[in-house]
Amino acid sequence: MTDVYKALADETRRTLLDVLLERDEQTLFELCSTLAMRHGLTPSRQAVSQHLDVLEQAGLVLTERRGRYKLHTIDTSPLTQIAERWPDRKALP
């Protein structure tokens, strides 16, 4: 669970998740381009790759190799653990 919190703690990683939520199966180049053009963020490719590694270790990003491309896809299932841990107080009896 702590990996999910660490992954979500950084604004760039949250932005990467937002970008992947809009469209899955993006390459590192596509993600870097989108960060720069739409969000005004210009981290190096290496920095974005490291952010993606943190997200992947937390289970929030899945990767798949197709030929020479590595495609990144979002997986929101680890986020359900957060809602299960702290249910809405209004829903409690």
Buried (B, 14 or more C-beta within 10 A) or exposed (E): EEBBEBBBEEEBBBBBBEBBEEEEBBBBEBBBEBBEEEBEBEBEEEEBBBBBEBBBEBBBBBEEEEEEEBBBEBBEEBBEEEEEEEEEEEEEE
